[in-house]
Amino acid sequence: MTPNWQEPKLANPSVLTDWLLDPGSLTAKLKAISPDFRVEVLFQHQLPCQPHEAEFLGISPSADTLVREVLLHCNNRPWVYARSILPLAALSNTDQALAKMGTNPLGEQLFSRPDITPGRIQIASFSADTKPGQLNSQYYNTQTTLWGRRRMFHLQHGAISVAEVFLSPTPCYAK
C-alpha cells in the first residue's frame, strides 16, 4: 500500500507536530532520550525504488538505487522504522560512505556534513496493513494508525530520501 504523502500544511496532526516537523536530526533527538540507541538493519540492497519515491526524488523509476530499511531502537525497543532511498547517480566519491553505513545511523552523517542540505518534509499516516504497521503489530501486538515523515537531502550530484515512521511506543504519541 502506497502512503498518501502530503505537505504538512495540508495534514497536520497537532499531537505529533513537534516530531513530524522537527527540522533537526531524529537520530540526535532519539539519542538525547535514550542512551542505548542503536540501529538494526532490516534490508539493504540495490534495486529500483517504488514509483512514489522516484517521483519525490525526481528520478526515473528504473534508476539504480540503494534501498535501506532499518529499525531505530531506544530503551531496547524499536521506536522508528526508516526507509532510505539513495540513487547511485547522486553518490559522488565522497558520498559513497553513505551507502556503507552498516549499523551506524545515517542521520548522523546527513546532519554533520555541511555539503548536505536538508530539504522539504512530507508527512503521511500508515495503517496496520503497511510494512510499518505490520512491524508495529509484530513487536507490540497492537494495530493502530502510525505517522511518519519523509525528507529529501540534497547532495552535490542529486538527492536522497529518508522516510521515518514512528512506532507506537515513541513518545510522540504521548497525550
N, C-alpha and C positions, 0 to 999 in steps of 0.2 A: 504494500500500500504506500503510495507516494504522499508525503506530508504536504499540507497546504501552507507553504511558506508565505509569510506576509510581512510587509513593512510594519514596524512597531506601532506607528500611529494608527494603523487600521485595526489592530487587535492588541489590546494592552491589558492583560490580567493584572490588576494592581498589586495583588499579594506577591507576585513574582518579579515585579519591575526591577527591583534592585539587583536581582540575579541575572535576569534576561538581558538587561540593557547595560550592565556594568561594562565600562569601556576598558577596564584593565584585564589582567591575566586571571583566568579562572584557576589555573594552577596555583598562583600566589595566594588567591583567596582561600582555596581549599587547604593549602599548607598552613595558613595562619590559623585555621580552625582545628586542624588535626596534624600533630607532629608525625604520625605514622602514615602519611600519604604515600601511595605507591601506584604504579601503572601496571596493568595486566594487559598484555597484547592478546587480542582475540583472533586477529586476522591481519595479515599484511601481504598483499600480492599485487603484481602488475596486471591490471585488466581494465577494460573500459568502465567508466563510471556510469551512474544512472542518468537518463536524459535530463532530469530537472537539475542535476548537479552540473552537467555540461552547460546547460543554458545559463545557470548562475555564474559560472566562470567564463562564459563566452567562448567556449571551445567546442570542437566537433565531438559528438557523442562517441565517435570511434577513436578519439585521441588516446594515445598511450598515457595511462595514469597509474599512479601507485595509490591503492586504496588501503587505508589503515583504520582498523577498528580496535578500540581499547575500552577498558573499564578503568575509571579513576576511583581508587579505594581510599576511604577515610575511616578511621576507627575500625579497621579490619573488615569493612563492608563496602560493596560497590555503591557509589553515590551517583556517578555520571557515566553514561555511555557516550563515547565520542567516535565520530567517523570523519576522517580527514581524506581529502582528495588532493593529490599532488600531481599535476600534469608534468610529465617528464620534460616537455619542452620549456617549462618555466624554471627548471632547476639548472642553474649555471654551475660551474665547478665549485664555487663557494657555497652553493645551496645543496650540494649532494649530501651533506651531513644530515639534512632534514629527512632524507629517505632512509637513514640508518640509525634511527633513534633508539630502537630496541625498547627497553622498559624505561627509558628516560622520557620525561614529559616534553612533548612538542611545544607546549605553551611557553616553557622557559626560553626556548630559542626564539620563538616568534616575538616575544616582548623584550628580549635583551639585545637584539641586534638593531642598530639604528638604520640599516638599509632595508628593513622590512616594515611596511606601513600597514597598520590595521585598517580595514575598510568597513563597509556598511554591515549592519546586523539585520537579520530577518528572524522572525520567531514562528513557531508552529506548535500545535498540540499533537500528541501521539496517543492513539487508542491502544487498547490491550492487544489487538491483533498485529501491531507493528513489531519490528525486532526489539526496540527498546521496551515496549510493553510486555513482550514475552519474557525478556530478561528480568524485568521487574517482578513478573509473576513467578518466575523460577526462583528468584532469590528471596522474595518477600511474601509470596503466596497471597498477593493482592492484585486485583485488576482495577486500575484507576487511570484516568487521563493524566498523562505526563506532559510537561512543557519543555521545550528546547529552543535553542538558538543556533544560527549558523552565521559565520562571518568569513569574509574574504580577507586574505592577507596578500598585499602586493609586494612582489619580489622584483628584481631588476628585469627579468625576462618574462614576466607573466604573473599569475596569481594562483594561490592555493585556497582551499576551502576547509574550514573546520566546523563541524556540527557537534553540538553538545546537548544531550538530553538528560535532564535531572530525574534520577530515580526517586522513588517515594521517601527514603529516609533523609534526603537532602534538606537542610534547614530552610531552603526557600519555600517549602510548603508549610512551615510553621505559621499558625494563625496568630 
